[in-house]
Amino acid sequence: MPNVKVRIGEPIDKALRALKKKVDKEGIMKSAKAHRFYDKPSIKKRAKSKAAKKRAKTAARRTARMGV
């Protein structure tokens, strides 16, 4: 659980920004969104495969631009 200590005279906005940064860094929101609904193993496998294809396509496009 991320902690943010607020000092006397420190704006709440600054502390809130620091909290959001810590939550994002630890991946708490990403994990919560992933566990919001149950995904069948076949759906997870399909999504993982789709993401891998997208990464490969992007990498291929990047190397084509470089002229390698």
C-alpha positions in Angstrom: 0.0 0.0 0.0 1.6 3.3 -1.1 2.0 6.0 1.6 2.3 9.7 1.1 3.2 11.9 3.9 1.7 15.4 3.7 3.8 18.1 5.3 2.4 21.1 7.0 1.7 23.8 4.4 2.0 21.4 1.5 -0.8 21.6 -1.1 -3.1 18.7 -1.2 -2.8 18.6 -5.0 0.9 17.9 -4.8 0.3 15.1 -2.3 -2.4 13.6 -4.5 -0.1 13.8 -7.5 2.5 11.9 -5.6 0.0 9.3 -4.5 -1.2 8.8 -8.1 2.4 8.4 -9.2 3.1 5.7 -6.6 -0.1 3.8 -7.4 0.7 3.9 -11.1 4.3 2.7 -10.4 3.2 -0.2 -8.3 0.5 -1.2 -10.9 -2.4 -1.2 -8.4 -4.9 0.2 -10.8 -3.8 -2.0 -13.7 -4.2 -5.1 -11.4 -7.6 -3.9 -10.2 -8.9 -3.4 -13.8 -7.5 -6.9 -14.7 -9.4 -8.5 -11.8 -12.6 -6.6 -12.3 -14.1 -9.5 -14.4 -13.2 -13.1 -14.8 -11.6 -13.9 -18.1 -11.6 -17.5 -19.3 -8.2 -19.0 -19.9 -8.9 -19.2 -23.7 -9.7 -15.4 -23.7 -6.5 -14.6 -21.8 -4.5 -16.8 -24.3 -6.1 -15.1 -27.3 -5.4 -11.6 -25.9 -1.8 -12.5 -25.1 -1.3 -13.8 -28.6 -2.9 -10.7 -30.1 -0.6 -8.5 -28.0 2.5 -10.5 -29.2 1.4 -10.1 -32.8 1.0 -6.4 -32.3 4.5 -6.1 -30.7 6.0 -8.1 -33.6 4.3 -6.0 -36.2 5.5 -2.8 -34.5 9.0 -4.1 -34.3 9.0 -5.1 -37.9 7.8 -1.7 -39.0 10.4 -0.1 -36.8 13.2 -2.1 -38.4 11.8 -1.4 -41.9 12.0 2.3 -41.2 15.6 2.0 -40.1 16.5 0.3 -43.3 18.0 -2.7 -41.6 
